[in-house]
Amino acid sequence: MIEAFDFNFKFSSSNLAVGNAAKVGDNTYFKVSGEGFNQAVPLTFPSECFGEVAGLEIFPGKKNGLWQHYDAVKLIIGGKSFNDQVFNELTAPGLAAGYPDPLGAVGLRYGAMPINFGMPMLLGGRPEEACPKIAPGQSVEIEVTAPPTAEGGATLDQDMKVRLWVAKVQGVQKLKDTLKFQSAYTKQGYYDGNVVNCNFDFGDLEVHEKLPVRTTLTNNPIKNPIPETGSFDPADHWSKLPGGVGQDKPTLHVFSVFAKQMADTSVNEYYQFVTHSQQVQDKSYELYWDFKKGDALKITHLGFKQPAVGTINYMWLRRSGREIETIYDAQSGSCPFSMPRERDPNTFVYAGPTKLPKPFIVWNEIASIEIKDNATAVDGWSSLNANGAGVYVRGVRYEFNEKEV
């Protein structure tokens, strides 16, 4: 069964102040609704009910001719979340009549349902897609944060909605039967009724001499049986599957951040999204990675937002030691990386974030995403600039077992 849960925030009646956060349960103006209920207390999954989150979409408020801007919209399951798994109105647009479907155009929507978290295993998806898992009795919350003053934050005073799409089954045996069916039907073969085999391939042929490709073809994938010993018991192991908040290493979760250019650019120099010199919001949003073998990131989609004032000319996808540097024209009309939504409701976006033809893999190397101005400095986001430049990155974040790498 697929169910959409609407988290409604009536900010017109209960404003959200600059830098503050809101969740259902804070007051009676914030509610969550689903089939047969509409409540002002947090959503709790029923006993014996197992779920996977497929996607999230945001229907923002509008003020002064622009969509209101949210610093972060975060999914929290059982009180836990990933700091580098956040969305806003620019990165997760809701499907609405009269508007294009940018997520659908890049493979991040399945019918009416967004799959920006991935295709659930319950619907035939691969374990590696790492959809968030919801176990029986766990709370499911959406936290909305208003931008702080340093990002040009303003009080949120227009109603907004976050719709969460979940695939779910009722009962332990029904879950096992569904996984067994999908495993056989899709020919993935990850579950035979005993252990859920979440092994996965990883590596990059471009640098396989230095970073060996781990694959089932060579009988050497990254191993991830759940459980390592014994048989799969949903009550104990569902949240340990990829995307779950109770994973043991190797861990996988969807990576989703919108990194803001928080400082002014230096003319004709590449700008790094790093926390030193306050060039990005915080550590979770950094687009600079110095990974050893135990950490990796696979970037599948990218979006770039030009500032309202000024121009960014170039965007550089940089990895140390690579023979070919990948530099893109970032100017409007030439940039291949479109955002899913613009701040102006009258500016339609037909596809975004752009799906990369080959994932940008960072593993045991230094990498970054950097931008450069057009010989005129571009102001960063600030109390006087609430519409600056930014880069949206979506992919999968990995942490490996030492014994596996």
Summary of the structure (lengths in Angstrom):
residues: 405
radius of gyration: 21.2
end to end distance: 38.1
largest distance: 63.0
contacts: 1353
relative contact order: 0.17
helix: 12%
strand: 37%
